[in-house]
């Protein structure tokens, strides 16, 4: 019987495709690759895998993490209330707590048939850009729908009408592998019903977005700008581009890196806009409710601001939530040395998936938190925009992102989605019911990689999925 190294080598050769000579060959794990988040990595494989603090946080710092967690998890209430630290919800909102969308700090999902509210999926709204709104486009990245704004809120406080209800229907799309195996994908159709404020603009663009997982965000924020920009337009057949977005605090255009289209520059602003759009909560950076001029009941509703106009979310609460979201740790990889996982890694590279899902970065020496500095991390993302083709297009621009552009999502932790979130629904709108479906929706710049995968036989597909599930 051949030795283990020889059996592994034979397996890799058996799985190798025509492009094998041009791709790396992995016969053993790379040093440190199991620690996806460097020294911050935790070893956890259950439903709490995404809820752990960075492994290198001191006990004192873990106290701040726990307090931030309490504000992330606990529900906000309608004003006026005796619970003054957590009142001011609405008047229009999607949920009353961050954790309702990011369940167990994990991935959201589209609404089930017959669900009353979409909860962990929201819908962005806008109309086509118009030069008359140049300043608005520069600072918001879009022109909001005139009556409903930039995000549909399907819930409201008493006395205020919700904006509408979200419905998602699907039609089948069949894809065939070279070996004859067929996979039925589902193509979503988004509908907004029960509009509370009259018809929308006839040219309204709608984009469904499920809540992404929260792990490793502080590490992504700590990647130097120049390291991200170094990958732009540098790879054959790949045109990764940065999104340049507005920084509310600095009042200038900077590099975007968060959100499905990289529309937010940093975690604090991401959190501020979530408080505002998702829960109708004011902050010092965004001290107004998310109501349009047409929504008079929303504008006139009571709020939870302090007696001197202090915002509903204090700067201290915002600081603690930011610390929490920065330090949600990435779980360690599993089975990195298993022959099937290594074979799948080779196939991942041979198909060219690593061209956008960049495996490794080193975080900055002057990261916002010392625990996040100088870490060799493995997010499998370049944080750049890529044209993913018409199949995934939402036809809605956002700053420099076109209607076919999406930021490469990090893959770290993706194999624990079922354990954490209780489902395996992927992509920006949750249309993919498993990782294979997610791969098969790739188009545009990723079409050559997709065609490679379509040539994989059953054993090769299993190896690729084993690798992805090890991340």
Secondary structure, 3 states (H helix, E strand, C coil): CCCHHHHHHHHHHHHCCCCHHHCCCCCCCCCCCCCCCHHHCECCCCCCCCCCECCCCCHHHHHHHHHHHHHHHCCCECCCCCCHHHECCCCEECCCCHHHHCHHHCCCCCCCCCCCCCCCEEEEEEECCCHHHHHHHHHHCCECECCCECEECCEECCCCCCCCEEEEEEEEEEEECCCCCEEEEEEEEEEEECCCCCCCCCCCEEEEEECCCCCCHHHHHCECHHHHHCCCCCECCECCECCEEEECCCCEEEECCECCCCCECCHHHHHHHHHHHHHCCCCCCCCCCCCCCCCHHHHHCCCCCCCCCCCCCCHHHHHHHHHHHHCECCECCCCCCCHHHHHHHHHHHHCCHHHCCCCCEEECCCCCCHHHCCCEECCCCCCCEEECCHHHCCCCCECCECCCEEECCCCCCHHHHHHHHCCCCECCCCCECCHHHHHHCCCHHHHHHHHHHHCCCHHHHHHHHHHHHHC
